[in-house]
Amino acid sequence: MNEKFALWTVLLRQYLKRDWRKIVIWVLGLGLFASAYVPAFKEIAKGSGLPTMYTTMKNPAMISIVGPTPIKNAADYTIGAMYGQEMLLFCGLFAMIVAALHVVGHTRKEEDFGLTELVQSFRVGRQANSLAVIVETIFINLLLALLTAGVMVSFRVASISLPGALLFGGALGLAGILGAALALLFAQIMPTSGGASGATLGLVGLLYVVRAGTDVSNVTWSWFNPLGWLYLTFPFTDNNWAPLVYGLLVSLVLVVVAFVLEGRRDVGVGYLPERAGRATAKSGLLSVPGLFLRLNRGTIISWMVALVLLGMAYGSIYGDMQSFLESNALMKQMFAATHTSIEASFTSTIIVVLVDLAAILPIAIVNKLFTEETRLHLSQLYVTKVSRRKLYWTNVSLALVAGVLGVALAAGSLGATALAAIGATSKMTLFDFLAAGFSGWPVVLFVTGLAALALGWAPRLGKIAYLYLGYSFALNYFGGILNLPDWFTKTAVQTWLPRLPVAQFNGPTFATITVLGIVLLVLGDLGYQRRDLI
C-alpha cells in the first residue's frame, strides 16, 4: 500500500510551488467574489428593500435559479438570509468547476501528455500523483472557506454571524471538494482528459437542472441531490451543518472508488475504451471543414443536448408562475403597473443565462485549434498547400455556426416547453423566445472574437475569453441588485443590449457590437498569419 503512494508528500510540495500563482488567484478571486458583496446587500436592505426582495425571491422562477429560503415571512428575511440565498449556489458552482478542471488537468491530462510516466520512472508511487493533487485541492478549498468566512464577518453585519459565515465558507469549500472527487473518478473512467472534463461538467450541469425542478415542486427531493447540499445548509438562518457531513462522506467514497479504479487500470487508458476507428477515412475528413467538424463533434453534440435540456427545464417552470402570481397580490399589482407579464420578465432574465452558456461552445471550438497545434496534430496540414487563413476561418466559421445553433436550440426549447406549460392563456409566441435569444447574438460573436484575437496574437491567453464571459455574466446578473455605477456595468457587453421581450430591440447597438466582434475576428486573422507556430 505504501509503495503505491510513495513520495506523495514530495509531489505535494512541488505542486504547491508550481501552482502558487494559480492558488492565489483561485482563492482570492473566488473568495472575494463570494464574500465581498456584503456592503452592497446592506444598501439593498435599506428601507423596504428586504420585504421587496423576499417577495421577489419567493417567485418560482427565482427559486429555480438561486434556490429556496427557509424563511416563511418577510419580517424574518435578513441580510444574511438574502445573501445566502442569492450567492451560495452560483459561487458553489464556480468552486466545483474550477476544482474539477484543476484535478483533471493535473491527473488525466498529464497522463495524455506522457508526463505521468516520466514522473513514475523514478521511485514515485503509481498513485502518488493523484493523492498529491487531491490533497492540494482540499487544502486550497479549506483556504477558500476560511477566507470567505473571514471577509464576510469583517463587515460586522448583525445577521451575518460567525457560525453562519463559517457554514457559508464551508459549503463553498465542500463544493470544490465534491467537484474534485467527481473529476478524479471520471479521470479513471473516461478514455481521455477531454472526456473526463466533459463528463464531470456535464454531471454538474445535470444536477443543477434537476435541482431547479425539485426546488420549485418539492424541495425535499433536493436533499437527494449533492448540489442541493450546498444551499440546504441555509447559512445565517437554520445553520444546518448536516449537509456538509453528507457531502464529505460522499466525497470520501468517490475518492476511494477512484483510487481503487486507478490501481487496476493502465496509465493513459480509461475503463471506457476509445472506439476503434475506421480502416479508411470518410470522404468528409479529406477536407479541412470535415476534419474540424470531426474534431469538435463530441463537444458540439454534448453542448447542444445540454442547452436543449436546460431550456426545457426552465420552460417547465412557466406553469407555476401564474399560480404564484395569483397567490401574491403585491407581485400581481407590480406586474400590472409595469404592463409586463411575469412570463416576459422571467424570459428576459433566463435568456441571458442561456445565451452566455451557448457562448462557451464557440470559445471552446476556437481554442481547440491551438490545442491541436500544441499537440502537433496539425503539423502535416501546415506543410501542405492549405493556408493558415483557411484553417483559421474554417475554425472560426464552425464556432459561429455552433453558436447560432446553440442559441436557437436553447431559446427554442425554452419557448416550446414554456408555451406547452402555460397553455392557451399566454400572449407570448415561439417567435418571441427566438427573438429574445438572437437579440443576444452579438454577445456570442464578441466573446468568440476575443478568443480568436487571443488565438492570433497570444494563444496561451485563450482562456481570457472565458474569464470575460464569466465576469460579464456576474456583472449583468448582480449589477441591478447591487446598484453598481453605470460606467462599471457597461464594461460587460451584455448590459449594452436590451433584454427582449421586456425591452424594445435596439438596432444600432446590435449592429455596433456585431461590427466590433467582426473586427476582433479580422484582427485575430492578421495575428494568426504572422505569429510563429508552437
Order of alpha helices (4+ residues) and beta strands (2+ residues): alpha-alpha-alpha-alpha-alpha-alpha-alpha-alpha-alpha-alpha-alpha-alpha-alpha-alpha-alpha-alpha-alpha-alpha-alpha-alpha-alpha-alpha-alpha-alpha
